Amino acid sequence: MRHLLNAADYRRYARRRLPRGLFEYIDRGTEDEVALRRLRASLDAITLVPSVLTGHDRRDLATTLLGAPVAAPIVVAPTALAGLVAYVGETKLARAASAVGIPFCVSTQSVTTIETIRRGAPDARLWFQLYVWRDRSLTTQLLKRVEACGCDCLVVTVDTPVPPNREYNQRNGFSVPIVPTLRSAADVALHPRWLFGVLLRYLARDGMPTYGHYPDEFRTAITRPSVAEAVRLEHRLNWNDIRRLRDGWPGRLIIKGILSVEDAEAAAAAGADGIVVSAHGGRNLDCLPAPATCLPAIAEAVGGRLAVLADSGVRRGTDALKYLALGAQGVLLGRLPLWGLAAAGERGAEVVLRMLLREMDTAMGFLGAGRIAALRPAGDPRP
């Protein structure tokens, strides 16, 4: 992987390695993908002010995040179906994150179950991302499993009340379970390394991969509405539901998908420990504001009461530093670790994470910042 030097290199390599349907599922946005372009433009527009002659011998990225020490304020974000990017991909992501000292957040819609991930990555700090199902009793059972596996943070995604309009998925025939079509079969045949290294390995062990956390009676036919109604995403969630989750969950509770001060205040009032200022990577609604434009006001309003994290669009270490300079206490990475995973499995994911941390360290050296708290965006009135 010596020739892969940055996020763009890993993305291009992942595009070659993965079938088109799968690559576009993890890589693209929604509708006209204006939100994706807005994310990039918003981060590119931010500049950081250096302090020269500060005399720092080294930079320290280590901090405490949600009550636990981390090597850097970075989290591998929950991503649905990461286990299709590489065989047992979620477990490999967990081990890669653990190797660099940061948390990995398991998705409700992962291919691999939380129990299997824990067995494969016993030392990893695991968070769990929750989509609340319409059958709340099934959600309660899932949370008991999550707690038993030692997850100390529950990340409740609240910005996906309905399925997003991703037209490319329809064109590519990408669904779960994967329903073979002539086009998708040709796509897979053109990617034999993925076919033999991922799909056929799953087929030989467990059959067609699907959402691992779904109850057994729904796992083989989750696309059939008459059967899958119980595990459809609950679109009627409200703040009382968050309060009930808070009462029943013993660990930290994070609300993911906040873009307004009002919702941040409501999260604090509902007993949340943290929020993620997020546009869902530009994958849900094309007219959303970029998190970078919302983050400063949110951090100022609730930063003293909640852990404020941010995500969406990070491709460089400097992107992460910009979110941190704007008031985030941590940054989630979604697509970037997946590109590394596609390129070279667990090793690729770890190399990508170390690459990002190295970019952060280099930039902090030029900025004269020995620690994250010293970062300053242009226009910051602080001395």
KOLKEDO-896111 format. One record per residue (C-alpha): residue in one letter; x, y, z. Coordinates in nm, 3 decimals, decimal comma. Example, Ala and Ser with C-alpha at 12.3 -4.5 7.8 and 13.67 -1.06 7.14 Angstrom:
<sites>
rest:a	X:1,230	Y:-0,450	Z:0,780
rest:s	X:1,367	Y:-0,106	Z:0,714
</sites>
This chain:
<sites>
rest:m	X:0,000	Y:0,000	Z:0,000
rest:r	X:0,298	Y:0,230	Z:-0,033
rest:h	X:0,138	Y:0,409	Z:-0,326
rest:l	X:-0,174	Y:0,493	Z:-0,121
rest:l	X:-0,086	Y:0,820	Z:0,049
rest:n	X:-0,416	Y:0,996	Z:0,123
rest:a	X:-0,791	Y:0,954	Z:0,141
rest:a	X:-0,839	Y:1,010	Z:-0,231
rest:d	X:-0,594	Y:0,729	Z:-0,309
rest:y	X:-0,779	Y:0,487	Z:-0,080
rest:r	X:-1,114	Y:0,590	Z:-0,225
rest:r	X:-0,997	Y:0,521	Z:-0,581
rest:y	X:-0,859	Y:0,183	Z:-0,476
rest:a	X:-1,181	Y:0,094	Z:-0,294
rest:r	X:-1,377	Y:0,185	Z:-0,604
rest:r	X:-1,177	Y:-0,066	Z:-0,806
rest:r	X:-1,205	Y:-0,341	Z:-0,543
rest:l	X:-1,578	Y:-0,322	Z:-0,467
rest:p	X:-1,878	Y:-0,391	Z:-0,690
rest:r	X:-2,031	Y:-0,068	Z:-0,811
rest:g	X:-2,354	Y:-0,114	Z:-0,619
rest:l	X:-2,172	Y:-0,160	Z:-0,289
rest:f	X:-1,919	Y:0,118	Z:-0,350
rest:e	X:-2,187	Y:0,371	Z:-0,436
rest:y	X:-2,394	Y:0,262	Z:-0,137
rest:i	X:-2,114	Y:0,359	Z:0,102
rest:d	X:-1,972	Y:0,649	Z:-0,098
rest:r	X:-2,252	Y:0,856	Z:-0,243
rest:g	X:-2,511	Y:1,097	Z:-0,106
rest:t	X:-2,877	Y:1,149	Z:-0,188
rest:e	X:-3,079	Y:1,299	Z:-0,472
rest:d	X:-2,858	Y:1,555	Z:-0,655
rest:e	X:-2,579	Y:1,524	Z:-0,396
rest:v	X:-2,576	Y:1,895	Z:-0,324
rest:a	X:-2,523	Y:1,817	Z:0,044
rest:l	X:-2,203	Y:1,629	Z:-0,037
rest:r	X:-2,065	Y:1,929	Z:-0,223
rest:r	X:-2,180	Y:2,160	Z:0,055
rest:l	X:-1,995	Y:1,951	Z:0,314
rest:r	X:-1,672	Y:1,974	Z:0,120
rest:a	X:-1,712	Y:2,347	Z:0,054
rest:s	X:-1,788	Y:2,420	Z:0,419
rest:l	X:-1,472	Y:2,247	Z:0,542
rest:d	X:-1,255	Y:2,395	Z:0,268
rest:a	X:-1,373	Y:2,744	Z:0,366
rest:i	X:-1,243	Y:2,714	Z:0,725
rest:t	X:-0,891	Y:2,831	Z:0,802
rest:l	X:-0,696	Y:2,784	Z:1,123
rest:v	X:-0,474	Y:3,052	Z:1,271
rest:p	X:-0,117	Y:2,948	Z:1,365
rest:s	X:0,077	Y:3,056	Z:1,671
rest:v	X:0,448	Y:3,070	Z:1,596
rest:l	X:0,745	Y:3,023	Z:1,830
rest:t	X:0,541	Y:2,828	Z:2,082
rest:g	X:0,834	Y:2,598	Z:2,164
rest:h	X:0,640	Y:2,269	Z:2,162
rest:d	X:0,856	Y:1,960	Z:2,145
rest:r	X:0,562	Y:1,737	Z:2,049
rest:r	X:0,187	Y:1,738	Z:2,007
rest:d	X:-0,054	Y:1,550	Z:2,231
rest:l	X:-0,380	Y:1,426	Z:2,077
rest:a	X:-0,480	Y:1,222	Z:2,381
rest:t	X:-0,792	Y:1,333	Z:2,566
rest:t	X:-1,094	Y:1,208	Z:2,759
rest:l	X:-1,410	Y:1,144	Z:2,561
rest:l	X:-1,739	Y:1,056	Z:2,729
rest:g	X:-1,559	Y:0,976	Z:3,052
rest:a	X:-1,287	Y:0,751	Z:2,912
rest:p	X:-0,932	Y:0,819	Z:2,790
rest:v	X:-0,868	Y:0,798	Z:2,415
rest:a	X:-0,549	Y:0,832	Z:2,214
rest:a	X:-0,718	Y:1,097	Z:1,998
rest:p	X:-1,063	Y:1,259	Z:1,984
rest:i	X:-1,166	Y:1,035	Z:1,695
rest:v	X:-1,434	Y:0,764	Z:1,673
rest:v	X:-1,497	Y:0,515	Z:1,393
rest:a	X:-1,856	Y:0,593	Z:1,305
rest:p	X:-2,137	Y:0,339	Z:1,271
rest:t	X:-2,188	Y:0,240	Z:0,909
rest:a	X:-2,451	Y:-0,003	Z:0,787
rest:l	X:-2,329	Y:-0,319	Z:0,613
rest:a	X:-1,960	Y:-0,251	Z:0,674
rest:g	X:-1,928	Y:-0,628	Z:0,688
rest:l	X:-1,985	Y:-0,641	Z:0,313
rest:v	X:-1,681	Y:-0,423	Z:0,245
rest:a	X:-1,455	Y:-0,698	Z:0,380
rest:y	X:-1,524	Y:-1,039	Z:0,529
rest:v	X:-1,623	Y:-0,986	Z:0,898
rest:g	X:-1,552	Y:-0,620	Z:0,826
rest:e	X:-1,706	Y:-0,484	Z:1,145
rest:t	X:-1,477	Y:-0,698	Z:1,359
rest:k	X:-1,179	Y:-0,582	Z:1,155
rest:l	X:-1,280	Y:-0,219	Z:1,203
rest:a	X:-1,313	Y:-0,276	Z:1,578
rest:r	X:-0,963	Y:-0,422	Z:1,597
rest:a	X:-0,819	Y:-0,142	Z:1,383
rest:a	X:-0,976	Y:0,123	Z:1,606
rest:s	X:-0,853	Y:-0,056	Z:1,917
rest:a	X:-0,499	Y:-0,070	Z:1,776
rest:v	X:-0,486	Y:0,310	Z:1,757
rest:g	X:-0,667	Y:0,367	Z:2,087
rest:i	X:-1,003	Y:0,501	Z:1,973
rest:p	X:-1,364	Y:0,373	Z:2,000
rest:f	X:-1,554	Y:0,185	Z:1,732
rest:c	X:-1,931	Y:0,233	Z:1,708
rest:v	X:-2,121	Y:-0,077	Z:1,597
rest:s	X:-2,426	Y:-0,018	Z:1,377
rest:t	X:-2,768	Y:-0,169	Z:1,440
rest:q	X:-2,750	Y:-0,256	Z:1,069
rest:s	X:-2,414	Y:-0,430	Z:1,082
rest:v	X:-2,367	Y:-0,767	Z:0,915
rest:t	X:-2,186	Y:-0,904	Z:1,222
rest:t	X:-2,355	Y:-0,922	Z:1,561
rest:i	X:-2,230	Y:-0,732	Z:1,863
rest:e	X:-2,148	Y:-1,063	Z:2,034
rest:t	X:-1,929	Y:-1,179	Z:1,745
rest:i	X:-1,754	Y:-0,843	Z:1,724
rest:r	X:-1,681	Y:-0,853	Z:2,097
rest:r	X:-1,536	Y:-1,203	Z:2,071
rest:g	X:-1,320	Y:-1,098	Z:1,778
rest:a	X:-1,208	Y:-0,771	Z:1,937
rest:p	X:-1,209	Y:-0,834	Z:2,314
rest:d	X:-1,002	Y:-0,525	Z:2,397
rest:a	X:-1,190	Y:-0,278	Z:2,178
rest:r	X:-1,389	Y:0,007	Z:2,326
rest:l	X:-1,725	Y:-0,054	Z:2,162
rest:w	X:-2,007	Y:0,194	Z:2,130
rest:f	X:-2,342	Y:0,094	Z:1,980
rest:q	X:-2,556	Y:0,290	Z:1,738
rest:l	X:-2,929	Y:0,236	Z:1,778
rest:y	X:-3,209	Y:0,258	Z:1,528
rest:v	X:-3,525	Y:0,211	Z:1,730
rest:w	X:-3,750	Y:-0,058	Z:1,580
rest:r	X:-4,127	Y:-0,030	Z:1,567
rest:d	X:-4,157	Y:-0,328	Z:1,797
rest:r	X:-4,009	Y:-0,166	Z:2,107
rest:s	X:-3,983	Y:-0,498	Z:2,290
rest:l	X:-3,735	Y:-0,617	Z:2,025
rest:t	X:-3,534	Y:-0,298	Z:2,073
rest:t	X:-3,526	Y:-0,363	Z:2,448
rest:q	X:-3,397	Y:-0,717	Z:2,390
rest:l	X:-3,126	Y:-0,583	Z:2,159
rest:l	X:-3,011	Y:-0,331	Z:2,418
rest:k	X:-2,976	Y:-0,607	Z:2,677
rest:r	X:-2,742	Y:-0,788	Z:2,438
rest:v	X:-2,547	Y:-0,468	Z:2,379
rest:e	X:-2,508	Y:-0,402	Z:2,750
rest:a	X:-2,392	Y:-0,760	Z:2,809
rest:c	X:-2,114	Y:-0,706	Z:2,557
rest:g	X:-1,967	Y:-0,417	Z:2,753
rest:c	X:-2,067	Y:-0,126	Z:2,531
rest:d	X:-2,047	Y:0,190	Z:2,739
rest:c	X:-2,202	Y:0,440	Z:2,496
rest:l	X:-2,534	Y:0,421	Z:2,314
rest:v	X:-2,559	Y:0,643	Z:2,004
rest:v	X:-2,921	Y:0,699	Z:1,904
rest:t	X:-2,957	Y:0,808	Z:1,542
rest:v	X:-3,253	Y:1,045	Z:1,516
rest:d	X:-3,218	Y:1,196	Z:1,168
rest:t	X:-3,360	Y:0,907	Z:0,962
rest:p	X:-3,737	Y:0,896	Z:1,018
rest:v	X:-3,803	Y:0,771	Z:0,663
rest:p	X:-3,592	Y:0,595	Z:0,398
rest:p	X:-3,377	Y:0,845	Z:0,204
rest:n	X:-3,410	Y:0,896	Z:-0,169
rest:r	X:-3,095	Y:0,729	Z:-0,302
rest:e	X:-3,177	Y:0,676	Z:-0,667
rest:y	X:-2,844	Y:0,513	Z:-0,746
rest:n	X:-2,933	Y:0,221	Z:-0,518
rest:q	X:-3,242	Y:0,159	Z:-0,728
rest:r	X:-3,041	Y:0,174	Z:-1,049
rest:n	X:-2,778	Y:-0,061	Z:-0,910
rest:g	X:-3,032	Y:-0,304	Z:-0,767
rest:f	X:-2,866	Y:-0,286	Z:-0,427
rest:s	X:-3,089	Y:-0,428	Z:-0,154
rest:v	X:-3,070	Y:-0,645	Z:0,156
rest:p	X:-3,080	Y:-0,939	Z:0,119
rest:i	X:-2,902	Y:-0,894	Z:-0,212
rest:v	X:-3,139	Y:-1,004	Z:-0,489
rest:p	X:-2,932	Y:-1,106	Z:-0,792
rest:t	X:-3,015	Y:-0,939	Z:-1,124
rest:l	X:-2,835	Y:-0,964	Z:-1,455
rest:r	X:-2,677	Y:-0,624	Z:-1,398
rest:s	X:-2,570	Y:-0,690	Z:-1,039
rest:a	X:-2,440	Y:-1,037	Z:-1,132
rest:a	X:-2,224	Y:-0,886	Z:-1,405
rest:d	X:-2,104	Y:-0,621	Z:-1,160
rest:v	X:-2,000	Y:-0,886	Z:-0,908
rest:a	X:-1,835	Y:-1,102	Z:-1,175
rest:l	X:-1,614	Y:-0,809	Z:-1,269
rest:h	X:-1,485	Y:-0,798	Z:-0,909
rest:p	X:-1,364	Y:-1,155	Z:-0,845
rest:r	X:-1,153	Y:-1,063	Z:-0,541
rest:w	X:-1,463	Y:-0,937	Z:-0,363
rest:l	X:-1,673	Y:-1,226	Z:-0,490
rest:f	X:-1,436	Y:-1,494	Z:-0,363
rest:g	X:-1,293	Y:-1,306	Z:-0,065
rest:v	X:-1,618	Y:-1,172	Z:0,081
rest:l	X:-1,947	Y:-1,290	Z:-0,064
rest:l	X:-1,866	Y:-1,657	Z:-0,121
rest:r	X:-1,706	Y:-1,683	Z:0,222
rest:y	X:-2,029	Y:-1,562	Z:0,380
rest:l	X:-2,235	Y:-1,793	Z:0,163
rest:a	X:-2,022	Y:-2,090	Z:0,264
rest:r	X:-2,061	Y:-2,012	Z:0,635
rest:d	X:-2,402	Y:-1,852	Z:0,699
rest:g	X:-2,574	Y:-1,797	Z:0,367
rest:m	X:-2,655	Y:-1,461	Z:0,213
rest:p	X:-2,538	Y:-1,183	Z:0,451
rest:t	X:-2,799	Y:-0,956	Z:0,602
rest:y	X:-2,849	Y:-0,741	Z:0,911
rest:g	X:-2,697	Y:-0,945	Z:1,191
rest:h	X:-2,888	Y:-0,786	Z:1,479
rest:y	X:-3,233	Y:-0,859	Z:1,343
rest:p	X:-3,414	Y:-1,138	Z:1,527
rest:d	X:-3,377	Y:-1,477	Z:1,360
rest:e	X:-3,733	Y:-1,481	Z:1,230
rest:f	X:-3,671	Y:-1,162	Z:1,028
rest:r	X:-3,314	Y:-1,206	Z:0,907
rest:t	X:-3,383	Y:-1,405	Z:0,590
rest:a	X:-3,666	Y:-1,192	Z:0,457
rest:i	X:-3,630	Y:-0,842	Z:0,590
rest:t	X:-3,736	Y:-0,683	Z:0,260
rest:r	X:-4,087	Y:-0,833	Z:0,286
rest:p	X:-4,307	Y:-0,565	Z:0,448
rest:s	X:-4,561	Y:-0,815	Z:0,582
rest:v	X:-4,285	Y:-0,987	Z:0,776
rest:a	X:-4,049	Y:-0,704	Z:0,854
rest:e	X:-4,289	Y:-0,445	Z:0,999
rest:a	X:-4,165	Y:-0,514	Z:1,352
rest:v	X:-3,807	Y:-0,422	Z:1,264
rest:r	X:-3,876	Y:-0,121	Z:1,045
rest:l	X:-3,727	Y:0,201	Z:1,178
rest:e	X:-3,961	Y:0,380	Z:1,416
rest:h	X:-4,057	Y:0,706	Z:1,244
rest:r	X:-4,261	Y:0,844	Z:1,536
rest:l	X:-3,978	Y:0,895	Z:1,782
rest:n	X:-4,004	Y:1,196	Z:2,013
rest:w	X:-3,818	Y:1,337	Z:2,312
rest:n	X:-4,024	Y:1,128	Z:2,554
rest:d	X:-3,881	Y:0,820	Z:2,384
rest:i	X:-3,531	Y:0,956	Z:2,447
rest:r	X:-3,615	Y:1,008	Z:2,813
rest:r	X:-3,735	Y:0,649	Z:2,838
rest:l	X:-3,415	Y:0,527	Z:2,676
rest:r	X:-3,219	Y:0,739	Z:2,921
rest:d	X:-3,401	Y:0,581	Z:3,213
rest:g	X:-3,332	Y:0,229	Z:3,089
rest:w	X:-2,977	Y:0,258	Z:2,958
rest:p	X:-2,704	Y:0,244	Z:3,225
rest:g	X:-2,421	Y:0,390	Z:3,016
rest:r	X:-2,363	Y:0,710	Z:2,826
rest:l	X:-2,635	Y:0,825	Z:2,585
rest:i	X:-2,555	Y:1,023	Z:2,270
rest:i	X:-2,804	Y:1,172	Z:2,023
rest:k	X:-2,677	Y:1,167	Z:1,665
rest:g	X:-2,817	Y:1,397	Z:1,399
rest:i	X:-2,843	Y:1,738	Z:1,570
rest:l	X:-2,816	Y:2,054	Z:1,357
rest:s	X:-2,987	Y:2,322	Z:1,568
rest:v	X:-2,934	Y:2,486	Z:1,905
rest:e	X:-3,297	Y:2,411	Z:1,994
rest:d	X:-3,252	Y:2,038	Z:1,943
rest:a	X:-2,923	Y:2,045	Z:2,131
rest:e	X:-3,097	Y:2,209	Z:2,424
rest:a	X:-3,373	Y:1,948	Z:2,407
rest:a	X:-3,113	Y:1,671	Z:2,413
rest:a	X:-2,962	Y:1,818	Z:2,728
rest:a	X:-3,305	Y:1,846	Z:2,889
rest:a	X:-3,381	Y:1,483	Z:2,801
rest:g	X:-3,075	Y:1,365	Z:2,991
rest:a	X:-2,837	Y:1,293	Z:2,704
rest:d	X:-2,465	Y:1,289	Z:2,779
rest:g	X:-2,365	Y:1,400	Z:2,432
rest:i	X:-2,474	Y:1,485	Z:2,079
rest:v	X:-2,332	Y:1,442	Z:1,733
rest:v	X:-2,370	Y:1,745	Z:1,508
rest:s	X:-2,420	Y:1,559	Z:1,184
rest:a	X:-2,568	Y:1,576	Z:0,835
rest:h	X:-2,547	Y:1,196	Z:0,804
rest:g	X:-2,260	Y:1,233	Z:0,564
rest:g	X:-2,485	Y:1,405	Z:0,310
rest:r	X:-2,671	Y:1,075	Z:0,262
rest:n	X:-3,021	Y:1,159	Z:0,385
rest:l	X:-3,153	Y:1,501	Z:0,287
rest:d	X:-2,994	Y:1,718	Z:0,020
rest:c	X:-3,099	Y:2,055	Z:0,160
rest:l	X:-2,946	Y:2,020	Z:0,508
rest:p	X:-2,692	Y:2,274	Z:0,634
rest:a	X:-2,332	Y:2,162	Z:0,674
rest:p	X:-2,240	Y:2,072	Z:1,034
rest:a	X:-1,950	Y:2,318	Z:1,029
rest:t	X:-2,196	Y:2,606	Z:0,991
rest:c	X:-2,407	Y:2,488	Z:1,287
rest:l	X:-2,138	Y:2,364	Z:1,524
rest:p	X:-2,007	Y:2,688	Z:1,681
rest:a	X:-2,346	Y:2,805	Z:1,804
rest:i	X:-2,437	Y:2,458	Z:1,931
rest:a	X:-2,105	Y:2,417	Z:2,112
rest:e	X:-2,140	Y:2,758	Z:2,273
rest:a	X:-2,495	Y:2,681	Z:2,388
rest:v	X:-2,451	Y:2,332	Z:2,533
rest:g	X:-2,077	Y:2,256	Z:2,534
rest:g	X:-2,060	Y:2,296	Z:2,909
rest:r	X:-2,338	Y:2,044	Z:2,965
rest:l	X:-2,298	Y:1,791	Z:2,686
rest:a	X:-2,015	Y:1,628	Z:2,499
rest:v	X:-2,041	Y:1,779	Z:2,152
rest:l	X:-1,914	Y:1,561	Z:1,867
rest:a	X:-1,931	Y:1,620	Z:1,493
rest:d	X:-1,911	Y:1,424	Z:1,170
rest:s	X:-1,968	Y:1,435	Z:0,794
rest:g	X:-1,718	Y:1,489	Z:0,515
rest:v	X:-1,386	Y:1,429	Z:0,692
rest:r	X:-1,113	Y:1,329	Z:0,446
rest:r	X:-0,803	Y:1,486	Z:0,600
rest:g	X:-0,660	Y:1,533	Z:0,944
rest:t	X:-0,712	Y:1,905	Z:0,897
rest:d	X:-1,086	Y:1,845	Z:0,846
rest:a	X:-1,100	Y:1,681	Z:1,188
rest:l	X:-0,900	Y:1,967	Z:1,340
rest:k	X:-1,144	Y:2,218	Z:1,193
rest:y	X:-1,440	Y:2,051	Z:1,364
rest:l	X:-1,243	Y:2,041	Z:1,688
rest:a	X:-1,146	Y:2,408	Z:1,655
rest:l	X:-1,513	Y:2,498	Z:1,607
rest:g	X:-1,604	Y:2,341	Z:1,940
rest:a	X:-1,638	Y:1,967	Z:1,887
rest:q	X:-1,484	Y:1,743	Z:2,152
rest:g	X:-1,467	Y:1,447	Z:1,915
rest:v	X:-1,502	Y:1,366	Z:1,546
rest:l	X:-1,659	Y:1,057	Z:1,387
rest:l	X:-1,518	Y:0,902	Z:1,069
rest:g	X:-1,752	Y:0,714	Z:0,836
rest:r	X:-1,637	Y:0,660	Z:0,478
rest:l	X:-1,263	Y:0,694	Z:0,535
rest:p	X:-1,213	Y:0,374	Z:0,742
rest:l	X:-1,435	Y:0,188	Z:0,494
rest:w	X:-1,208	Y:0,285	Z:0,205
rest:g	X:-0,912	Y:0,151	Z:0,400
rest:l	X:-1,104	Y:-0,165	Z:0,483
rest:a	X:-1,188	Y:-0,219	Z:0,116
rest:a	X:-0,828	Y:-0,162	Z:0,013
rest:a	X:-0,655	Y:-0,399	Z:0,255
rest:g	X:-0,888	Y:-0,530	Z:0,522
rest:e	X:-0,801	Y:-0,474	Z:0,886
rest:r	X:-0,451	Y:-0,355	Z:0,803
rest:g	X:-0,588	Y:-0,104	Z:0,554
rest:a	X:-0,835	Y:0,034	Z:0,807
rest:e	X:-0,563	Y:0,074	Z:1,068
rest:v	X:-0,324	Y:0,238	Z:0,821
rest:v	X:-0,592	Y:0,488	Z:0,721
rest:l	X:-0,662	Y:0,577	Z:1,085
rest:r	X:-0,291	Y:0,623	Z:1,156
rest:m	X:-0,262	Y:0,832	Z:0,841
rest:l	X:-0,535	Y:1,066	Z:0,966
rest:l	X:-0,373	Y:1,096	Z:1,310
rest:r	X:-0,038	Y:1,168	Z:1,145
rest:e	X:-0,198	Y:1,442	Z:0,934
rest:m	X:-0,351	Y:1,590	Z:1,249
rest:d	X:-0,014	Y:1,585	Z:1,425
rest:t	X:0,165	Y:1,748	Z:1,131
rest:a	X:-0,093	Y:2,023	Z:1,101
rest:m	X:-0,080	Y:2,093	Z:1,473
rest:g	X:0,297	Y:2,126	Z:1,444
rest:f	X:0,257	Y:2,398	Z:1,182
rest:l	X:-0,017	Y:2,564	Z:1,388
rest:g	X:0,201	Y:2,572	Z:1,699
rest:a	X:-0,063	Y:2,382	Z:1,892
rest:g	X:0,061	Y:2,138	Z:2,152
rest:r	X:-0,291	Y:2,027	Z:2,234
rest:i	X:-0,636	Y:2,036	Z:2,078
rest:a	X:-0,758	Y:2,320	Z:2,302
rest:a	X:-0,502	Y:2,554	Z:2,142
rest:l	X:-0,663	Y:2,534	Z:1,796
rest:r	X:-0,819	Y:2,856	Z:1,671
rest:p	X:-1,029	Y:2,911	Z:1,359
rest:a	X:-0,988	Y:3,239	Z:1,172
rest:g	X:-1,206	Y:3,507	Z:1,326
rest:d	X:-1,195	Y:3,355	Z:1,675
rest:p	X:-1,180	Y:3,646	Z:1,922
rest:r	X:-0,989	Y:3,448	Z:2,183
rest:p	X:-0,635	Y:3,576	Z:2,249
</sites>
